[in-house]
Each structure stands twice: as C-alpha cells, then as structure tokens.
Amino acid sequence: MDLERQREIASKGGRSVPAEKRSFSQDRELASAAGRKGGQSTGTGRPGDE
C-alpha cells in the first residue's frame, strides 16, 4: 500500500470523532502529560538499556 493511501485511511479515523470528543485537542496539558508518560514507558525494558 502506498503512503498516500495509508494517510487517506488514517485521516478517516481522525475525522470520525467530533472535535468536542477529542480530549487532546481540547486540553493541551492532558496531551502533554500523555506524551511524557508514553515516552517514559517505551524506553524501558529493552536489551542493552543499562
């Protein structure tokens, strides 16, 4: 599947939710906290991470 087709499909998911239901678009602090939390959890437990 080409990149343009992937983007088209992905954008449909974002458009399917009304703007008022998108919590990250309404609350920048919440989005920022979630980004930090995700970044912390993905970097742990990998081989060679000492």
N, C-alpha and C positions, 0 to 999 in steps of 0.2 A: 504494500500500500504506500502510495507516495505521501510526502509531507503535507501537501495541500489538502488531501483527502482526510488525513488524520486531524488536522486543525479544524476542518469543517465539522467533523463528528464531535470533537471535543467542545467546540463552541456551542453546539446544540445543548449539551448538558448544562452549561452556564446560563443559557437563555431560558431553560425550562423552569427555573426558580425565580419567582418575583423578587424585585430588588429589595422590598421590605423584609423578605425572609432570609436574605444573605447577611448573616450576622457580621462577617468580617468586613463587608462594605459599609456597615453602619458603625462599627466600633473598632477604630484603629488600634487601641490598646489591646483588645482581645486578640486581634490578628497578630500583633507584635509578640504577645506572650506565647501564642501557639507556635509561632515560628521559632522562637528561642527554645521552647520545650522540644519541638521536633528535631532541631539541630543537635540538642544535647543527647537525645536518645539514639540517634542514628550513628553517632560516633563511638558508641561503646560496644565492647564485646568482640571486636574484630581481632583476628590473629595479628600479632605484632604491635598491638596498642599497649605498650607498657611505658 
